Amino acid sequence: MAGAVIWPVAALAAIAAAPFLREAAKPRISNARTDAPGEFVQLSRGITHYHWRGRRDGPVAVCVHGLTTPSRVWDAIADDLIAQGFRVLVYDLYGRGYSDRPYGRQDSAFFLDQLEELLAHLNLHDDITLLGYSMGGAIATRFAARHARMLRQLILFAPVGMGHQLGRAQKLADLPVLGDWLMRVLFARSQQQAVAAEATLPTFIPGMGAYQLSQPKTSGYVPAVLSSLRGIIAEPRRDDHLKLARSGLPMLALWGAEDRTIPIAARDVAAGWNPALQHHTVAGAGHGLVYTHTPDLTAAMRAFMAQAGTA
């Protein structure tokens, strides 16, 4: 009788443990760093990968990527900034790309510390153009609210913090304990479906879909996404925008009219909180607008900078 009870319990324990064991067995990101462009720096929570592009004497633009797309997502936008004379800094957030995957709740403070420490290491203290995409928009907004005097301008692309629809991933994040298990089981498949949905769209970053699909294959990436969903993604940016509305900082937000992740209604919420924030909506664009509709975005950015005198 005892054996009949033990075997089902053991089987359930094995099933429960399997996703966590598979996650632990994935290759470490440190094994892939020989292929990384740019440089690395040890910050307080771990190693951060960063990459400078453009001429050394240009005004600095710092780009903060999103929840699942590491710094390569900026390649096409960076090309246009470089053509305008900017020196562009991209870096991988903790848990993504070539940066470390430290433990801890990935909230605003977690990512703000990384950005502040990186800029201090690089001796960047003023006249910065700060760009943020999706979750990176939330990080950039928080940084700007804290350090508006360091910035020349703030440019946001489909920023998180005014309402979002993340579907299955958000539902899993809302489940304590069980969500951790299900995220490890289902997230890679969910990401495959998201990439497949964009397969017919034009892309200004060749191989972007394949690069996205490679990320869950490294240890620590999926737990990092889950931690961010429970942390910074869930935080409203109302107080930051109220503060920025009084800062006098030139600000632009770019939105995809067909974005199902950050619905266009978020634009109206942001406008209510921050009347100083200018807006440009790209027809036909979804959440991948930074690589599917790059020319529309760069044209809007150039017009904004010319008007504000910040080019």
C-alpha positions in Angstrom: 0.0 0.0 0.0 2.8 2.4 0.9 4.5 1.8 -2.4 1.3 2.5 -4.3 1.2 5.9 -2.7 4.9 6.7 -3.0 5.1 6.2 -6.8 2.4 8.7 -7.8 3.8 11.2 -5.3 7.3 10.7 -6.8 5.9 11.1 -10.3 4.2 14.3 -9.5 7.3 15.6 -7.8 9.3 14.8 -10.9 6.8 16.6 -13.1 6.9 19.6 -10.9 10.6 19.7 -10.8 11.3 19.1 -14.5 10.8 22.7 -15.8 13.1 24.1 -13.1 15.7 21.5 -13.8 15.6 22.1 -17.6 16.0 25.9 -16.9 19.0 25.2 -14.7 20.5 23.0 -17.4 20.3 25.6 -20.2 23.6 27.2 -21.3 24.9 30.1 -19.3 25.0 33.4 -21.1 28.7 33.8 -20.1 29.5 31.0 -22.6 28.2 33.1 -25.5 30.0 36.4 -24.8 32.9 35.8 -27.1 30.5 36.6 -30.0 29.3 39.9 -28.4 30.1 43.3 -29.9 31.1 46.0 -27.5 32.2 45.8 -23.9 31.3 44.6 -20.5 31.3 46.2 -17.0 30.8 44.7 -13.6 28.0 46.7 -11.9 26.5 46.1 -8.4 24.1 43.4 -9.5 26.2 41.8 -12.2 27.9 42.1 -15.5 26.3 44.4 -18.1 27.0 44.3 -21.8 27.1 47.6 -23.7 28.0 48.8 -27.1 29.0 52.2 -28.5 28.2 53.1 -32.1 28.9 56.2 -34.1 31.5 58.9 -34.0 33.2 59.7 -30.7 32.4 63.5 -30.7 28.7 63.3 -31.4 25.9 64.1 -28.8 25.0 60.9 -26.9 21.8 58.9 -27.4 21.2 56.1 -24.9 18.7 53.4 -25.9 16.8 51.1 -23.4 15.2 48.0 -24.9 12.1 46.1 -23.8 10.9 43.0 -22.0 11.9 40.3 -24.4 14.0 42.0 -27.1 17.6 42.7 -26.2 19.7 45.7 -27.4 19.9 44.5 -31.0 16.3 45.7 -31.4 17.8 49.2 -31.7 20.0 48.5 -34.7 17.8 50.2 -37.4 16.9 53.2 -35.2 20.6 53.6 -34.2 21.6 53.7 -37.9 19.5 56.8 -38.4 20.7 58.5 -35.2 24.3 57.9 -36.3 23.5 59.4 -39.7 22.3 62.5 -37.8 25.7 62.7 -36.0 24.7 61.0 -32.7 27.0 58.7 -30.7 24.7 55.8 -29.7 24.9 53.7 -26.6 22.9 50.5 -26.4 23.1 48.0 -23.6 21.4 44.8 -22.5 19.2 44.9 -19.5 19.8 42.4 -16.7 18.3 39.0 -17.8 18.6 39.7 -21.5 21.1 39.6 -24.3 24.7 39.2 -23.0 24.1 40.7 -19.6 24.0 38.7 -16.3 20.8 37.2 -15.0 20.8 38.2 -11.3 18.1 37.2 -8.9 15.8 39.8 -7.4 12.5 41.5 -8.1 12.9 43.4 -11.4 11.1 46.6 -10.5 11.8 50.2 -11.4 14.6 50.4 -8.8 16.3 47.3 -10.1 16.6 48.7 -13.7 17.2 52.3 -12.6 20.2 51.2 -10.6 21.6 49.5 -13.7 21.2 52.5 -15.9 22.5 55.0 -13.3 25.6 52.9 -12.6 26.3 52.3 -16.3 26.1 56.1 -17.1 28.3 56.8 -14.1 30.9 54.3 -15.2 30.9 55.9 -18.7 31.1 59.4 -17.2 27.9 60.5 -18.8 26.2 63.2 -16.8 24.3 65.6 -19.2 23.0 66.4 -22.6 21.7 62.8 -23.1 19.0 61.8 -25.6 17.2 59.0 -23.8 15.2 56.5 -25.8 13.0 53.7 -24.4 11.0 51.0 -26.1 8.1 49.1 -24.4 9.4 48.1 -20.9 12.4 50.3 -21.7 10.0 53.2 -22.0 9.0 52.7 -18.4 12.7 52.6 -17.4 13.4 55.7 -19.4 10.4 57.5 -18.0 11.5 56.8 -14.4 15.0 57.9 -15.1 13.8 61.1 -16.8 11.5 61.9 -13.8 14.5 61.5 -11.5 17.2 63.1 -13.7 15.5 65.5 -16.2 18.5 67.9 -16.0 20.8 65.2 -17.4 18.7 64.9 -20.6 18.5 66.7 -23.8 15.2 65.0 -24.7 13.1 61.9 -24.0 11.7 59.6 -26.8 9.4 56.7 -26.0 8.3 53.9 -28.3 5.1 52.1 -27.3 6.0 52.6 -23.6 4.6 50.4 -20.8 2.9 52.1 -17.8 -0.4 53.4 -19.1 -2.1 50.1 -19.7 -1.2 46.9 -21.6 -2.5 43.6 -22.9 0.2 40.9 -22.5 -2.2 38.0 -22.8 -1.0 34.6 -21.6 2.3 35.9 -20.2 0.5 38.4 -17.9 -2.0 35.8 -16.7 0.8 33.4 -15.8 2.7 36.2 -14.0 -0.4 36.8 -11.9 -0.4 33.2 -10.5 1.9 32.7 -7.5 4.0 29.6 -7.6 2.0 27.9 -10.3 2.8 30.8 -12.6 6.5 30.1 -12.1 6.0 26.5 -13.3 3.7 27.4 -16.2 6.0 30.2 -17.4 8.9 27.8 -17.7 6.7 25.3 -19.6 4.8 27.7 -21.9 6.8 30.9 -22.5 9.0 29.6 -25.3 6.0 28.4 -27.3 4.2 31.7 -26.7 7.2 33.6 -28.0 7.3 31.4 -31.1 3.7 32.2 -31.8 4.4 35.9 -31.4 7.4 35.8 -33.8 5.4 33.7 -36.3 2.6 36.4 -36.2 5.1 39.0 -37.4 6.8 36.7 -40.0 4.9 38.3 -43.0 5.8 41.9 -41.9 8.7 43.8 -43.3 11.7 44.1 -41.0 14.6 46.6 -41.0 16.6 44.3 -38.7 17.4 41.0 -40.6 17.2 37.9 -38.4 15.4 39.7 -35.6 12.8 36.9 -35.2 15.5 34.2 -35.0 17.4 36.3 -32.4 14.3 36.6 -30.3 13.7 32.9 -30.4 17.3 32.2 -29.2 16.8 34.1 -26.0 14.7 31.5 -24.0 17.4 28.9 -24.7 19.8 30.6 -22.3 19.5 30.1 -18.5 17.8 32.8 -16.6 16.0 34.6 -19.4 12.5 33.2 -18.8 12.7 33.8 -15.0 13.8 37.4 -15.7 10.8 38.0 -18.0 8.5 36.7 -15.3 10.1 38.8 -12.6 9.7 41.9 -14.8 6.1 41.1 -15.5 5.5 41.0 -11.7 7.7 44.1 -11.2 8.1 47.1 -13.5 5.5 46.0 -16.0 2.8 46.1 -13.3 3.8 49.6 -12.1 1.8 52.6 -13.4 3.9 55.5 -14.5 1.4 58.2 -13.5 3.5 60.0 -10.9 6.6 60.0 -13.2 4.6 61.6 -16.0 3.0 64.2 -13.7 6.5 65.2 -12.7 7.8 65.3 -16.2 4.9 67.5 -17.3 6.5 70.3 -15.2 10.1 69.6 -16.2 10.3 71.5 -19.5 12.0 68.5 -21.1 11.3 68.0 -24.8 9.4 64.6 -25.0 8.0 62.5 -27.8 6.0 59.2 -27.7 5.5 57.1 -30.8 2.7 54.5 -30.9 1.6 51.7 -33.2 -2.0 52.1 -34.3 -2.5 48.3 -34.5 -0.5 47.5 -31.3 -2.3 44.8 -29.4 0.3 44.8 -26.5 0.2 48.5 -25.8 -3.2 49.5 -27.0 -3.6 53.0 -28.5 -5.8 53.9 -25.6 -2.5 54.1 -23.6 -1.7 57.2 -25.7 -4.7 59.0 -24.3 -3.9 58.0 -20.7 -0.3 59.4 -21.2 -1.7 62.6 -22.7 -3.9 63.1 -19.7 -1.0 62.7 -17.3 1.6 64.6 -19.2 0.2 67.3 -21.6 3.8 68.3 -22.5 4.4 64.9 -24.1 4.1 65.1 -27.9 2.7 62.1 -29.8 3.0 60.4 -33.2 0.9 57.4 -34.2 2.1 55.1 -37.0 -0.7 53.6 -39.1 -0.6 49.9 -39.5 2.2 49.4 -36.9 2.0 46.8 -34.1 4.2 46.4 -31.1 7.3 45.6 -33.2 7.2 49.0 -34.7 10.9 49.8 -34.0 12.0 47.2 -36.6 8.8 46.9 -38.8 8.2 50.6 -39.3 11.6 52.2 -38.8 11.4 54.9 -41.5 8.1 56.2 -40.1 9.6 56.5 -36.7 12.9 58.1 -37.8 11.0 60.7 -39.9 8.8 61.6 -36.9 11.9 61.8 -34.6 13.7 64.1 -37.0 10.7 66.4 -37.3 10.4 66.5 -33.5 14.1 67.3 -33.0 14.0 70.0 -35.6 11.0 71.6 -34.0 12.5 71.3 -30.5 16.0 72.4 -31.7 17.5 69.2 -30.2 18.9 67.5 -33.3 
